[in-house]
Amino acid sequence: MRDVVDILARLNERADAGSKSDRRLARLILDDPDFALQAPIADLAARAEISEPTVTRFCRGLGCKGTRDFKYRLAQAIAVGEIFLRPIAPRDPRNERVVAMIADSAVAAVEHVRAGIDMTAVSRLAEAIVGASQVLIIGSGGASSMLAVELQNRLFRFRINAVAYVDGQMQRMAAAVAGPDTLVLAFSTSGRAPLVVDSVNIARQYGATTAAVTAPHSPLAAVADILLPYETREDGNIYKPTSSRYAMLAIVDILATVVAERIGPSIAEGLRRIRHGLATLDIEDSRLPLGD
């Protein structure tokens, strides 16, 4: 496993609770990371009003081998988390703005799916779901794990043997006992979740059919027999949840609907049984969602 050093978190700690020289140097770096990355050690020491050896000791105290390693790790951290370093607070606190922002983002995400979804791929995937003796659905992380569970929730109503796993270890174990009659369907917005990609590869080894709803040209897309491509579009607003969830839920609903139509009228009996089973809970309004 790679050594993961969150250099920005350590800098913030030093800026708040370090020695006087540490606080001064840490604050300088956090306030002007571009200068810290580009400046020679002598210029960095001069601006912080400390000695060059103090800069070197500071970098080593952060867990780096020296100033060069420190700059490398700082550049990596900035590249990954730049959007979070100086978030701009919204100036208009009115609730109407928040409602409009969320609603507009959701509508835009669903319209993005509507305009670009590959219905040929949806049809292929629906056929594979209907034809499989077991559907193993996997996804890790926030949105992808939610989607895996949601698709299971849609499919069992059609009496399809579907099970969702969101734990990486369980995904690998379930993939290891998959066979030629199993469909392994993976969700990943990035297509780069290592445990998901590994699980799909394991299932392929044992002859399972593999499918993915993920970004095209990603590692996960490359190991899927059936690819339903989707690329997320985010606006960079860190204060609101990702709008791609709405897009992916729309894809799940489209897929579930096509599966239901492939199966045909026989799904009605299973749905009727569910409604009947819930009658004991005194839920009599037929307009309510089934099972909610």
Secondary structure, 3 states (H helix, E strand, C coil): CCCCCCHHHHHHHHHHHCCHHHHHHHHHHHHCHHHHHHCCHHHHHHHHCCCHHHHHHHHHHCCCCCHHHHHHHHHHHHHHHHHHHCCCCCCCCCHHHHHHHHHHHHHHHHHHHHHHCCHHHHHHHHHHHHHCCEEEEEECCHHHHHHHHHHHHHHHHHCCCEEEECCHHHHHHHHHCCCCCEEEEEEECCCCCHHHHHHHHHHHHCCCEEEEEECCCCHHHHCCCEEEECCCCCCCCCCCCCCHHHHHHHHHHHHHHHHHHHHCCCHHHHHHHHHHHHHHHCCCCCCCCCCC
